[in-house]
Amino acid sequence: MKFIVFDLSLKDLTIIIANNKSIVFKEKINVEKNKASLLFINIQKALKVSKNNLQDIDFLFSTRGPGNFNGIRIALSFARGLALGNSLKVAGLSTLECLARSINTNKNVGVILKAFPEHFYFQLFDKNYIALRKPELININEELNIVLKKDNCIIVGNECNQFAAKIGFAGKVIHLDNPLSSGLMKSALHYLKIKKFQSPDPLYLRPANVSEPIHWKNSPVIE
């Protein structure tokens, strides 16, 4: 079984090609603009460097958010198109879960991502990376019903120091701007093993008037 995973939901573009045992290609590319072009070029590069072609790939995964809305839309549209044109199986992965699985720990993992000023995406996972609560968008200035104990939990993500200070968390905090390649691989392997897959649709947590991906033209947002 060979599969590709790419993440364009946060700061950088990360691409891996892997099999059931190991990662055969990985690269992280800083992305500021031309996301669609960079994704296409670097997928081609990944296949060439790893001496694969699309006929060698069994499954395609893309992170579905939450995160940068434009990056998520581009990545999922690209994944759907690539899968349709090459008869590949395609699925989505939670960016929050991929971040959690980037950390080796025997503690619960709280994942925090900056959404926009004073708002964060948050989800809590147990030591086996199973979600303990649904992903949510929280306002840092509102009363938060979140209690994390330092002896059985760590926090990972971007801007996590501010979040930890707000809830009075004195435990370990790990700053990550993007899921690691190991987190992407572990997430993909988990769903391949249990044979349950997330649809390759954006994970919407912010209020927005949006259309389904099948109706996308230039933008998923309805004016």
Secondary structure by P-SEA (a helix, b strand, c coil): ccbbbbbccccbbbbbbbccccccbbbbbbbccaaaaaaaaaaaaaaaaaccccccccbbbbbcccccaaaaaaaaaaaaaaaaacccccccccaaaaaaacccccbbbbbbbbccccbbbbbbbcccccccccbbbbcccccccbbbbcccccccccaaaaaaaaaccccbbbbbccccaaaaaaaaaaaaaaccccccccccccccccccccccccccccc
